[in-house]
Amino acid sequence: MSTQRGTLAPPAAPPSTPSAPPLPSARGAAVARGIGIGLMNGLWRPRVLGDWRLPAHGPVILAGNHSHNIDGPMLIGTCPRPLHFLVKKEAFVGPLDPFLRAIGQVEVDRSGADRGAITAALGVLERGGVLGIFPEGTRGEGDFAQLRAGLAYFAVRSGAPVVPVAVLGSARRGRLVGGLPPLRARIDVVYGEPFEAGDGSGRRTRTALDDATRRIQAHLTAHLAEARRTTGRA
């Protein structure tokens, strides 16, 4: 009596789940810092004050004013630690796209809540890195008059201290300058004292984030005024 053997089908594969995008490269950010040091010191004369206030270890959010396109590269080249900046997606075009990704910068879509950017930014902080943010969201007067809520969210969610930094001399106050500052011009970069944005409760409600945003704005505005007094910038 013959027995017919059936063929067992392989077990069905479990449904695939999308893998999390890789974190911005820490090594790439270190390379960016080296490039920034060479370029910024070769083209201009940065004067860095108070950089010892930036914690040497652990997660930190560096919050800077923004009045010129060179402010980001200037901070990357003068920050004591490798820096991952939130960069608007419009900058990720052509050859700049792979370059910015390779040097550990974070693409962000400013038109709405960009979950990919949020995950990447929180990942930088969870890894103990430094996240750079222009809380005004775009170039302007550079006076912290209008802040977006993103900085408050990252600070409250991560618990990382915020360090204010003022870049002075990259643009004339009260006016956006399209061209680069004159070669070998002095540009001041002034670091402030780290502070906690949250109230210690860990709450992430809309009210708590609004309160954190006001607290951040008060600290950043006060630091900018002090930086202008210290450097003699009008």
C-alpha positions as CSV (number, residue, x, y, z in Angstrom):
1,M,0.0,0.0,0.0
2,S,1.6,3.2,-1.1
3,T,1.3,6.4,0.9
4,Q,1.2,9.7,-0.8
5,R,3.3,12.3,0.9
6,G,2.0,15.9,0.9
7,T,4.3,18.9,0.7
8,L,4.2,21.1,3.8
9,A,4.0,24.8,3.0
10,P,6.5,27.0,4.8
11,P,5.0,28.9,7.7
12,A,3.7,32.3,6.7
13,A,6.1,35.1,7.4
14,P,5.1,37.5,10.1
15,P,3.9,40.9,8.8
16,S,6.8,43.2,8.3
17,T,7.0,46.3,10.3
18,P,8.8,49.4,8.9
19,S,12.2,49.7,10.4
20,A,13.2,52.9,12.1
21,P,15.4,55.2,10.1
22,P,19.0,55.2,11.1
23,L,20.1,57.9,13.6
24,P,22.0,60.9,12.2
25,S,25.7,59.9,12.0
26,A,27.7,60.9,15.1
27,R,30.9,60.4,13.1
28,G,29.5,62.5,10.3
29,A,28.8,65.3,12.8
30,A,32.4,65.1,14.0
31,V,33.5,65.5,10.4
32,A,31.2,68.5,10.0
33,R,32.8,70.1,13.0
34,G,36.2,69.7,11.5
35,I,35.1,71.2,8.2
36,G,33.4,74.0,10.0
37,I,36.4,74.9,12.1
38,G,38.5,75.2,8.9
39,L,36.0,77.2,6.9
40,M,34.8,79.6,9.6
41,N,38.3,80.4,10.8
42,G,39.6,80.6,7.3
43,L,36.9,83.0,6.0
44,W,36.1,85.1,9.1
45,R,37.4,85.7,12.6
46,P,35.0,84.1,15.1
47,R,35.3,85.2,18.7
48,V,33.8,82.5,20.9
49,L,32.8,83.5,24.5
50,G,31.5,81.2,27.2
51,D,31.7,77.9,25.3
52,W,32.8,76.3,28.6
53,R,29.2,76.6,29.7
54,L,28.2,73.9,27.2
55,P,28.1,70.6,29.2
56,A,31.0,68.3,28.1
57,H,28.9,65.2,28.2
58,G,25.3,64.1,27.9
59,P,22.3,65.4,25.9
60,V,22.1,69.1,25.2
61,I,19.9,71.3,23.1
62,L,21.7,74.3,21.6
63,A,19.3,77.1,20.8
64,G,20.6,79.9,18.6
65,N,19.3,83.1,17.0
66,H,19.1,83.1,13.2
67,S,19.7,86.2,11.0
68,H,22.0,84.9,8.3
69,N,22.6,81.6,6.4
70,I,26.1,81.2,7.8
71,D,24.8,81.0,11.4
72,G,24.4,77.2,11.2
73,P,27.8,76.5,9.8
74,M,29.3,79.0,12.2
75,L,27.8,77.2,15.2
76,I,28.9,73.8,13.8
77,G,32.5,75.1,13.5
78,T,32.6,76.8,16.9
79,C,30.7,74.4,19.1
80,P,33.0,72.5,21.5
81,R,31.1,69.3,20.6
82,P,29.8,67.7,17.3
83,L,26.5,69.2,16.5
84,H,23.4,67.8,14.8
85,F,21.3,70.7,13.4
86,L,17.6,70.6,12.4
87,V,17.8,71.8,8.8
88,K,14.8,72.8,6.6
89,K,14.1,70.2,3.9
90,E,14.4,72.8,1.2
91,A,18.2,72.7,1.8
92,F,18.3,69.0,0.9
93,V,18.5,69.4,-2.8
94,G,21.1,68.3,-5.4
95,P,24.5,67.4,-4.1
96,L,23.7,69.1,-0.7
97,D,21.2,66.3,0.0
98,P,23.7,63.4,0.4
99,F,26.3,65.8,1.9
100,L,24.1,67.1,4.7
101,R,23.0,63.5,5.5
102,A,26.6,62.3,5.6
103,I,27.6,64.9,8.1
104,G,24.8,64.0,10.5
105,Q,22.3,66.9,10.0
106,V,18.6,66.3,10.4
107,E,16.1,67.1,7.7
108,V,12.8,68.7,8.9
109,D,9.6,69.6,7.1
110,R,8.5,72.9,8.7
111,S,5.0,72.7,7.1
112,G,3.7,70.3,9.8
113,A,4.6,67.7,12.4
114,D,7.5,65.8,10.8
115,R,7.6,62.5,12.7
116,G,10.8,61.4,11.0
117,A,12.6,64.5,12.1
118,I,11.1,64.2,15.6
119,T,12.3,60.6,15.9
120,A,15.8,61.5,14.6
121,A,16.2,64.5,16.9
122,L,15.0,62.6,20.0
123,G,17.4,59.8,19.0
124,V,20.3,62.2,19.0
125,L,19.5,63.3,22.5
126,E,18.9,59.8,23.7
127,R,22.4,58.9,22.4
128,G,23.8,61.8,24.5
129,G,24.5,64.1,21.6
130,V,24.0,67.8,21.0
131,L,20.9,68.9,19.0
132,G,21.0,72.4,17.4
133,I,17.8,74.3,16.8
134,F,16.9,77.8,15.5
135,P,13.7,78.1,17.6
136,E,12.5,81.0,15.4
137,G,12.1,78.5,12.6
138,T,13.6,80.6,9.9
139,R,15.9,83.6,9.3
140,G,14.6,86.9,10.7
141,E,15.6,89.7,13.0
142,G,17.4,87.1,15.2
143,D,15.9,88.5,18.4
144,F,13.8,85.5,19.5
145,A,10.6,87.5,19.2
146,Q,8.7,84.6,17.7
147,L,9.4,81.0,18.8
148,R,8.0,77.8,17.5
149,A,6.9,75.1,20.0
150,G,9.4,72.5,18.7
151,L,12.2,73.4,21.0
152,A,9.9,73.2,24.1
153,Y,8.7,69.8,23.0
154,F,12.2,68.4,22.6
155,A,13.4,69.9,25.8
156,V,10.4,68.7,27.9
157,R,10.3,65.3,26.2
158,S,14.0,64.5,26.6
159,G,14.8,66.4,29.8
160,A,17.9,67.8,28.1
161,P,19.2,71.2,29.3
162,V,18.9,74.1,26.8
163,V,22.0,76.2,26.2
164,P,21.3,79.6,24.6
165,V,23.8,80.9,22.0
166,A,23.9,84.2,20.2
167,V,25.6,84.7,16.9
168,L,26.3,88.4,16.4
169,G,27.9,90.1,13.4
170,S,26.7,87.8,10.7
171,A,24.0,90.3,9.6
172,R,23.2,93.9,10.3
173,R,20.7,94.2,13.0
174,G,17.2,95.1,11.7
175,R,17.9,93.9,8.2
176,L,18.5,90.7,6.4
177,V,21.8,90.6,4.4
178,G,21.8,88.5,1.3
179,G,25.5,88.5,0.8
180,L,28.2,87.0,3.0
181,P,29.8,89.1,5.7
182,P,33.1,90.7,4.6
183,L,36.0,88.3,4.6
184,R,37.9,88.3,7.9
185,A,35.1,90.2,9.6
186,R,34.7,89.4,13.3
187,I,31.7,87.4,14.3
188,D,30.9,86.9,17.9
189,V,29.5,83.6,19.2
190,V,28.3,83.9,22.8
191,Y,27.2,80.9,24.9
192,G,24.9,81.3,27.9
193,E,24.1,79.2,31.0
194,P,22.2,76.0,30.6
195,F,18.7,75.9,31.9
196,E,15.8,73.5,32.2
197,A,12.8,74.3,30.1
198,G,10.2,72.2,31.9
199,D,8.8,72.7,35.3
200,G,10.0,69.4,36.7
201,S,6.6,67.7,36.5
202,G,7.4,65.9,33.2
203,R,4.0,66.9,31.8
204,R,3.7,67.3,28.1
205,T,0.3,68.9,27.9
206,R,-0.4,71.9,25.6
207,T,-0.4,74.1,28.7
208,A,2.9,72.7,29.9
209,L,4.5,73.2,26.5
210,D,3.2,76.8,26.2
211,D,4.6,77.5,29.6
212,A,8.0,76.0,28.6
213,T,8.0,78.1,25.4
214,R,7.5,81.3,27.4
215,R,10.2,80.2,29.8
216,I,12.6,79.5,27.0
217,Q,11.8,82.8,25.3
218,A,12.6,84.7,28.5
219,H,15.9,82.9,28.9
220,L,17.0,83.4,25.2
221,T,15.9,87.0,25.1
222,A,17.8,87.8,28.3
223,H,20.9,86.0,27.0
224,L,20.8,87.9,23.7
225,A,20.6,91.2,25.5
226,E,23.5,90.3,27.7
227,A,25.6,89.0,24.8
228,R,25.1,92.4,23.0
229,R,26.2,94.2,26.1
230,T,29.2,92.0,26.5
231,T,30.4,92.3,22.9
232,G,29.3,95.9,22.4
233,R,27.1,95.0,19.5
234,A,24.2,97.4,19.0
